């Protein structure tokens, strides 16, 4: 017999457990990043975990593997690559199979940039020239905006050198594609070269940083002082005349020491009022031999054989005078930069605008291969007194 309250009551049953208690995944249990991503995605798909839980666990997973200690030779994100390739790895990370390649590259660079920068600096530190301005060089290379794969290729190639020494120092005009390994004018290596070319540092001019950083055989004057801007192992000292916007001059303002007073005195004697006096102006003023010799000695204070230039002016032969002036400038420049018994063996002319290079090792080579602009024998700016040179291309 049932009690009255049981007969009259509406009995509410206790809830019946539909499934076992869900155990949240432990991100520390995954052997690698990709395994973790796949497991979390599977649990999200079958609704074992919620979207909020997935996002939280995914963030923990990224942090776990990013905080792992990296190998300088092969960081963790490269160890995980398999035959699917780098883009598949990033797609798994981003959970979006439709994302475009450009975005993938940007995201991977953002995720792994810190480790990549460290690896880049590790190889750069082995080069004495790059080490002196490590931050500048690293920043310049990364600004070239290479993909992870391109930068890794750069890191692997770097210790072997990226400058073809034979092409750089042999006779004949050369393109940057001849000189720099991997340069084609369009790719990542090309952007690295072009940015490094314009990099300067405390008296080290354009071209010097680029060549010395990209080759273990080339040293700029800051790391191996001598009678030139750079020293090439097995070749000797070279001066560099690297133009960025304008052609380079056979001039060094730190060492030139032009006798500007004597130049002014001769100009006063000849009653020339123009501030800049070219060869045509000088010939038209009918100078005597002593006045021409005084001008030559005032400009070229590191050479003595001025007779050919003086004779050309006295004969009113402007063409020959231009050639002899250029010869004097080369000899003067060579003697001016000499240190003890050391002297430079050649001049590397480089053009940042037209991407070519030419090495000259003698006065005759200079005259035959280099086009010289207007020659001045008087000017307020002593740099004007030395020839501005471009290639005969």
DATA-V52997 format. One record per residue. N is the residue number from 1. RES is the residue in three letters. OMEGA is omega in radians with two decimals (999 if undefined). D_FIRST is the distance of its C-alpha to the first C-alpha in Angstrom with 2 decimals. Layout:
N:RES:OMEGA:D_FIRST  N:RES:OMEGA:D_FIRST
This chain:
1:UNK:-3.09:0.00  2:UNK:3.06:3.84  3:UNK:-3.06:6.69  4:UNK:-3.05:9.20  5:UNK:3.08:11.82  6:UNK:3.12:10.35  7:UNK:-3.06:10.07  8:UNK:-3.04:13.55  9:UNK:2.99:15.27  10:UNK:-3.04:17.76  11:UNK:3.09:17.31  12:UNK:-3.10:20.88  13:UNK:3.04:21.46  14:UNK:3.13:24.05  15:UNK:3.09:27.47  16:UNK:-3.13:28.20  17:UNK:-3.11:31.70  18:UNK:-3.12:34.01  19:UNK:3.13:36.90  20:UNK:3.10:38.29  21:UNK:-3.12:39.94  22:UNK:3.06:43.50  23:UNK:-3.12:46.27  24:UNK:3.12:49.33  25:UNK:3.09:52.57  26:UNK:-3.06:54.98  27:UNK:3.14:58.48  28:UNK:-3.11:60.07  29:UNK:-3.10:58.75  30:UNK:-3.11:60.86  31:UNK:3.12:64.12  32:UNK:-3.03:66.05  33:UNK:-3.06:65.86  34:UNK:3.09:65.56  35:UNK:3.13:62.65  36:UNK:3.14:60.79  37:UNK:-3.11:61.52  38:UNK:-3.12:60.33  39:UNK:3.14:57.03  40:UNK:3.12:56.32  41:UNK:3.12:57.20  42:UNK:-3.14:54.90  43:UNK:3.10:51.96  44:UNK:-3.10:52.79  45:UNK:-3.14:52.98  46:UNK:3.04:49.55  47:UNK:3.04:48.12  48:UNK:3.07:47.28  49:UNK:-3.13:49.11  50:UNK:3.10:49.84  51:UNK:3.13:53.32  52:UNK:3.13:53.53  53:UNK:3.13:52.64  54:UNK:-3.12:55.16  55:UNK:3.14:57.93  56:UNK:-3.12:57.29  57:UNK:3.14:57.27  58:UNK:3.09:60.30  59:UNK:3.12:62.26  60:UNK:-3.13:61.36  61:UNK:3.11:62.50  62:UNK:-3.12:65.85  63:UNK:-3.12:66.41  64:UNK:-3.06:65.64  65:UNK:3.06:68.21  66:UNK:-3.11:70.80  67:UNK:3.09:70.80  68:UNK:3.09:71.54  69:UNK:-3.08:75.00  70:UNK:2.98:77.30  71:UNK:3.12:80.06  72:UNK:-3.10:83.43  73:UNK:-3.09:84.14  74:UNK:-3.11:80.84  75:UNK:-2.98:78.11  76:UNK:-3.06:74.43  77:UNK:3.06:74.27  78:UNK:3.12:77.06  79:UNK:-3.07:75.49  80:UNK:-3.10:72.45  81:UNK:3.04:74.56  82:UNK:-3.06:74.28  83:UNK:3.09:75.78  84:UNK:3.10:73.93  85:UNK:-3.00:76.39  86:UNK:-3.10:76.26  87:UNK:3.11:75.06  88:UNK:3.12:71.90  89:UNK:-3.11:71.06  90:UNK:3.11:71.45  91:UNK:3.12:69.40  92:UNK:-3.13:66.55  93:UNK:-3.04:66.91  94:UNK:3.09:66.95  95:UNK:-3.14:64.15  96:UNK:-3.08:66.24  97:UNK:-3.10:67.83  98:UNK:-3.09:69.85  99:UNK:-3.05:71.70  100:UNK:-3.04:75.50  101:UNK:-3.11:77.81  102:UNK:3.13:79.69  103:UNK:3.12:76.56  104:UNK:-3.12:75.42  105:UNK:-3.14:78.73  106:UNK:-3.12:78.55  107:UNK:3.13:75.02  108:UNK:3.13:75.81  109:UNK:3.13:78.92  110:UNK:-3.12:76.93  111:UNK:-2.98:74.27  112:UNK:-3.05:76.75  113:UNK:-3.12:79.86  114:UNK:3.13:79.78  115:UNK:-3.13:79.80  116:UNK:3.11:82.43  117:UNK:3.14:84.69  118:UNK:3.13:84.51  119:UNK:3.11:85.49  120:UNK:-3.14:88.34  121:UNK:3.12:89.64  122:UNK:3.14:89.43  123:UNK:-3.14:91.98  124:UNK:-3.12:94.09  125:UNK:3.12:94.50  126:UNK:3.10:96.43  127:UNK:-3.07:99.20  128:UNK:-3.14:101.44  129:UNK:3.12:102.24  130:UNK:-3.08:98.65  131:UNK:-3.11:97.54  132:UNK:3.14:99.95  133:UNK:-3.00:98.17  134:UNK:-3.09:94.80  135:UNK:-3.14:92.74  136:UNK:-3.11:95.16  137:UNK:3.14:95.37  138:UNK:-3.14:91.61  139:UNK:-3.12:90.99  140:UNK:-3.14:93.75  141:UNK:-3.13:92.33  142:UNK:3.11:88.77  143:UNK:3.10:90.17  144:UNK:3.00:91.39  145:UNK:3.04:87.76  146:UNK:3.02:87.33  147:UNK:3.10:84.13  148:UNK:-3.13:82.45  149:UNK:-3.14:83.98  150:UNK:-3.14:87.45  151:UNK:3.08:87.35  152:UNK:3.08:86.22  153:UNK:3.09:89.14  154:UNK:-3.13:91.44  155:UNK:-3.13:90.17  156:UNK:-3.10:90.75  157:UNK:-2.97:94.25  158:UNK:-3.12:95.36  159:UNK:-3.12:96.59  160:UNK:-3.12:98.76  161:UNK:-3.09:100.49  162:UNK:3.10:100.50  163:UNK:3.08:104.22  164:UNK:-3.05:106.65  165:UNK:-3.12:109.49  166:UNK:3.12:112.01  167:UNK:-3.11:111.50  168:UNK:-3.00:111.58  169:UNK:-3.13:114.89  170:UNK:-3.08:116.77  171:UNK:3.13:119.31  172:UNK:3.12:118.46  173:UNK:-3.10:116.09  174:UNK:3.02:112.40  175:UNK:3.09:109.27  176:UNK:3.06:106.20  177:UNK:3.07:104.62  178:UNK:-2.98:107.37  179:UNK:-3.02:106.88  180:UNK:-3.11:103.13  181:UNK:3.09:100.81  182:UNK:-3.12:98.25  183:UNK:3.05:99.82  184:UNK:3.11:99.86  185:UNK:-3.06:99.91  186:UNK:-2.97:96.36  187:UNK:-3.12:93.90  188:UNK:3.13:92.31  189:UNK:3.12:95.25  190:UNK:3.13:97.63  191:UNK:3.09:95.79  192:UNK:-3.12:95.82  193:UNK:-3.08:99.59  194:UNK:3.11:100.36  195:UNK:3.11:98.42  196:UNK:-3.12:99.84  197:UNK:-3.12:103.33  198:UNK:-3.09:103.35  199:UNK:3.13:101.89  200:UNK:3.13:104.38  201:UNK:3.01:104.23  202:UNK:3.08:106.84  203:UNK:3.09:110.01  204:UNK:-2.95:108.49  205:UNK:3.13:109.02  206:UNK:3.13:107.50  207:UNK:-3.08:107.33  208:UNK:3.13:107.76  209:UNK:-3.09:104.09  210:UNK:-3.10:103.00  211:UNK:-3.06:105.30  212:UNK:3.13:104.80  213:UNK:-3.04:100.99  214:UNK:3.10:100.65  215:UNK:3.09:102.94  216:UNK:3.13:103.02  217:UNK:-3.09:106.77  218:UNK:-3.13:107.60  219:UNK:3.07:107.86  220:UNK:-2.99:108.77  221:UNK:3.13:111.31  222:UNK:-3.12:108.66  223:UNK:3.08:107.47  224:UNK:-3.08:110.77  225:UNK:3.11:113.74  226:UNK:-3.05:116.95  227:UNK:-3.14:119.48  228:UNK:3.13:117.05  229:UNK:3.12:113.75  230:UNK:3.04:112.05  231:UNK:3.12:112.79  232:UNK:-3.11:111.96  233:UNK:3.13:111.91  234:UNK:-3.10:114.72  235:UNK:-3.14:116.29  236:UNK:-3.11:117.21  237:UNK:3.11:117.05  238:UNK:2.93:116.64  239:UNK:3.09:116.86  240:UNK:3.00:114.38  241:UNK:-3.04:115.33  242:UNK:3.13:111.99  243:UNK:3.03:111.98  244:UNK:3.09:108.91  245:UNK:-3.10:110.43  246:UNK:3.07:114.18  247:UNK:3.13:116.37  248:UNK:3.12:116.94  249:UNK:3.03:120.25  250:UNK:-2.95:122.29  251:UNK:3.01:121.72  252:UNK:-3.06:120.08  253:UNK:3.14:120.21  254:UNK:-3.03:119.64  255:UNK:-2.98:122.72  256:UNK:3.09:125.02  257:UNK:3.08:127.25  258:UNK:3.10:129.42  259:UNK:-3.06:132.61  260:UNK:3.14:131.94  261:UNK:3.12:134.99  262:UNK:3.12:137.42  263:UNK:3.12:135.81  264:UNK:3.14:136.25  265:UNK:3.14:139.89  266:UNK:3.13:140.74  267:UNK:3.09:139.07  268:UNK:3.13:141.11  269:UNK:-3.11:144.28  270:UNK:3.12:143.57  271:UNK:3.07:142.60  272:UNK:-3.07:139.31  273:UNK:3.13:137.01  274:UNK:3.14:133.99  275:UNK:3.12:131.11  276:UNK:-3.04:130.29  277:UNK:3.10:133.31  278:UNK:-3.08:132.94  279:UNK:3.13:135.52  280:UNK:3.11:137.06  281:UNK:-3.11:137.54  282:UNK:-3.14:139.12  283:UNK:-3.12:141.55  284:UNK:-3.13:142.52  285:UNK:3.12:143.42  286:UNK:3.12:146.14  287:UNK:3.01:145.32  288:UNK:-3.04:147.72  289:UNK:-3.12:146.82  290:UNK:-3.13:146.25  291:UNK:3.12:143.78  292:UNK:3.13:141.75  293:UNK:3.13:141.76  294:UNK:3.10:140.59  295:UNK:-3.11:137.63  296:UNK:-3.13:136.68  297:UNK:-3.13:136.92  298:UNK:-3.12:134.90  299:UNK:-3.05:132.01  300:UNK:-3.03:132.13  301:UNK:-3.12:132.68  302:UNK:3.07:131.42  303:UNK:-3.02:133.90  304:UNK:-3.04:137.69  305:UNK:-3.08:138.85  306:UNK:-3.03:139.05  307:UNK:-3.12:142.34  308:UNK:3.12:140.89  309:UNK:-3.14:138.98  310:UNK:-3.12:142.00  311:UNK:-3.14:144.30  312:UNK:3.11:141.97  313:UNK:-3.13:141.93  314:UNK:3.10:145.71  315:UNK:-3.12:146.07  316:UNK:3.14:143.68  317:UNK:-3.05:141.46  318:UNK:-3.11:138.01  319:UNK:3.12:136.24  320:UNK:3.13:137.63  321:UNK:3.12:137.07  322:UNK:3.12:133.37  323:UNK:-3.11:133.07  324:UNK:3.07:134.99  325:UNK:3.13:132.92  326:UNK:3.08:129.73  327:UNK:3.10:131.23  328:UNK:-3.12:132.09  329:UNK:3.13:128.55  330:UNK:-3.12:127.07  331:UNK:3.13:129.46  332:UNK:-3.13:129.02  333:UNK:3.14:125.22  334:UNK:-3.14:125.36  335:UNK:-3.11:127.68  336:UNK:-3.09:125.75  337:UNK:-3.11:122.47  338:UNK:3.06:124.07  339:UNK:-3.07:123.12  340:UNK:3.13:125.71  341:UNK:-3.11:126.36  342:UNK:3.04:123.17  343:UNK:-3.14:123.37  344:UNK:-3.10:121.13  345:UNK:3.13:121.72  346:UNK:3.10:120.58  347:UNK:3.06:118.85  348:UNK:3.03:115.57  349:UNK:-3.13:115.56  350:UNK:3.11:112.11  351:UNK:3.09:110.97  352:UNK:-3.11:107.49  353:UNK:-3.04:108.12  354:UNK:3.04:109.42  355:UNK:3.05:107.67  356:UNK:-3.13:110.74  357:UNK:3.10:112.58  358:UNK:3.10:116.10  359:UNK:3.06:117.61  360:UNK:-3.08:121.33  361:UNK:-3.13:123.16  362:UNK:3.10:126.73  363:UNK:-3.13:128.85  364:UNK:3.11:129.84  365:UNK:3.13:126.21  366:UNK:-3.08:125.44  367:UNK:-3.08:128.27  368:UNK:-2.97:127.45  369:UNK:-3.07:123.71  370:UNK:3.07:123.12  371:UNK:-3.08:124.10  372:UNK:3.13:125.43  373:UNK:-3.12:125.16  374:UNK:3.14:127.73  375:UNK:3.09:129.71  376:UNK:3.07:130.41  377:UNK:3.06:132.93  378:UNK:-3.14:132.20  379:UNK:3.05:128.99  380:UNK:-3.14:127.18  381:UNK:-3.06:124.36  382:UNK:3.08:125.57  383:UNK:3.13:122.92  384:UNK:-3.04:124.93  385:UNK:3.14:127.84  386:UNK:-2.99:126.01  387:UNK:3.04:125.39  388:UNK:-2.94:122.12  389:UNK:2.98:121.24  390:UNK:3.14:119.25  391:UNK:2.95:119.20  392:UNK:-3.10:121.46  393:UNK:999:118.65
